[in-house]
Amino acid sequence: MKSIVSVTNLSKTYSDGHEALKDVSLEIADGEILALLGPNGAGKTTLISIICGIVNASDGSVSVDGHDIIADYRHTRSLIGLVPQELTLGHFDKVWNTLCFSRGLFGKAPDPDYIERLLRNLSLWSKKDTEIMALSGGMKRRVLIGKALAHEPKVLFLDEPTAGVDVELRKDMWALVRELRESGVTIILTTHYIEEAEEIADRVGIIDGGRLILVENKQELMQKLGRKAMIIELDESLAEVPDTLARWGLELSGDGSQLTYTYDPRGVRTGIPDLLQAVGEAGLAVKDFKTTQSSLEEIFVSLVKGRS
Amino acid sequence: MNVQAVKVIYKYEMLRAWETLLQSFASPVISTALYFVVFGSAIGERIAQIDGVPYGSFIVPGLMMLALLTQSIANASFGIFFPKFTGTIYEVMSAPVSFLEILLGYVGAAATKSLIIGLIILATAGFFVPLEIAHPVWMAAFLLLTCVSFSLFGFIIGLWADDFEKLQLIPLLVITPLVFLGGSFYSVNMLPPIWQTVTLFNPVVYLISGFRWSFFEVSDVSVGVSLAMVLAFLVVCLLVVGWMFRTGYRLRQ
């Protein structure tokens, strides 16, 4: 798929000497949802801020739609919308006015019909003449999204869009992100909620200590790094794993009532049929069994822990 | 050029003044009217004419300059400082706008507000003292140049300041004393010779002198020098703003 954002060997060292980004290269495909995961201070916001023109890079280059963000900043910035992490809004501004301001700032002629549609889609139409300080936190976040979309961008950056919002609003936000993607907008979101990336992203990038550790299709990443486990619940507890089952590396639970077999789901032979047969031959009565797969969170933790 | 961006920034800043009408326009006019009452009417009647101009009329250009300088700086510095303080500046920095367009929007609005205040003060003065303008075109030129150059100066202060104390520091500790000691209420010729020389290092003297000349054809320094000083100040401000924008000083990390 065509790349809409290209980041090449990007580095950023702040004036206090902190290296926020180290030689980051990344291609973002047109129309995808990319989730950038990473712990606090990993460099996610710095990366977004450089692409959007808020922070100067120390080294490397970024292009959007084939245009350099420095040389052709007018073109590239007109394609980008940014929803910042903090609720940075003019508290005395009215909702309608602030969206019109954002649209004009990005060089678009006034279009009251579009702004009205946008406010209705964001369930803010009834609040159009309300001062921002009178809105709830969730509404303020939607105003920020409205401002970012006011100039009809092709690429939308959402910096921690659901930080500090309740579960219901988070799900509304995810639905909105999916709708935007369906309308052709490329979405890059930073988050440290693994659940968020797992729920809506097409690809996942993991940043830690200013380095992009990996960028992978979410499903492939889970398949590649995710392990599956089969838990066998026994009728009677065991004191230890029988010798005949040693080759499967089974783990016995503390109370001796469960055996856990961990395997690679991509393998041609998982070994499960042989294991079940051996369990029967060992005279163990099976009450129940289930399988579980490692979540993106576990993959993320193992990757970050592995590096540290 | 991103004309829409200039328009929305300008409109936003003007709307802010309109929504705080009392603070933006009424307050400086009331303060200046009080100066006219105290200095023009109460004290002024006991002071002889200065260079053939009644004292009440003589102080009008100085009082206008006092208001213009302080208001230009306050409007422009607050206009850019507040979005920095609240964080909303991110939107301007990520928009497809050049620094010239940002400048036109913020400084244009600040200068317009000061210009309106100046004209209101001029009209107010007409109620208290007899007033004639000998060179209206030059008066307008000095008015405009002062509004623009000191709005630029205010913009620099707003960019430089990273807290409210710094925002107030230069206007209170530098500009106000310079204006009061710059001949707002007296002619420089009334000072002892040594202080006349010292006063010439005060740039505000040149502004007030040139502006007063456009009203009464009397001045402390030649009009050409006054004009050159205002233009020089404008150029210096433009150069400093240009450097700040080029380097992203206090705007882009």
Chai-1 contact restraints between the chains, C-beta under 6 A:
chainA,res_idxA,chainB,res_idxB,connection_type,confidence,min_distance_angstrom,max_distance_angstrom,comment,restraint_id
A,C52,B,S94,contact,1.0,0.0,6.0,A-B,restraint_1
A,G53,B,S94,contact,1.0,0.0,6.0,A-B,restraint_2
A,I54,B,Y90,contact,1.0,0.0,6.0,A-B,restraint_3
A,I54,B,M93,contact,1.0,0.0,6.0,A-B,restraint_4
A,I54,B,S94,contact,1.0,0.0,6.0,A-B,restraint_5
A,V55,B,Q253,contact,1.0,0.0,6.0,A-B,restraint_6
A,N56,B,G248,contact,1.0,0.0,6.0,A-B,restraint_7
A,N56,B,R252,contact,1.0,0.0,6.0,A-B,restraint_8
A,R74,B,P96,contact,1.0,0.0,6.0,A-B,restraint_9
A,R77,B,P96,contact,1.0,0.0,6.0,A-B,restraint_10
A,S78,B,P96,contact,1.0,0.0,6.0,A-B,restraint_11
A,L82,B,S94,contact,1.0,0.0,6.0,A-B,restraint_12
A,P84,B,Y90,contact,1.0,0.0,6.0,A-B,restraint_13
A,E86,B,G87,contact,1.0,0.0,6.0,A-B,restraint_14
A,T88,B,G87,contact,1.0,0.0,6.0,A-B,restraint_15
A,T88,B,T88,contact,1.0,0.0,6.0,A-B,restraint_16
A,G90,B,T88,contact,1.0,0.0,6.0,A-B,restraint_17
A,F101,B,V8,contact,1.0,0.0,6.0,A-B,restraint_18
A,F101,B,Y12,contact,1.0,0.0,6.0,A-B,restraint_19
A,G104,B,Q4,contact,1.0,0.0,6.0,A-B,restraint_20
A,G104,B,V8,contact,1.0,0.0,6.0,A-B,restraint_21
A,L105,B,A5,contact,1.0,0.0,6.0,A-B,restraint_22
A,L105,B,V8,contact,1.0,0.0,6.0,A-B,restraint_23
A,L105,B,A95,contact,1.0,0.0,6.0,A-B,restraint_24
A,F106,B,A95,contact,1.0,0.0,6.0,A-B,restraint_25
A,G107,B,N2,contact,1.0,0.0,6.0,A-B,restraint_26
A,G107,B,Q4,contact,1.0,0.0,6.0,A-B,restraint_27
A,G107,B,P96,contact,1.0,0.0,6.0,A-B,restraint_28
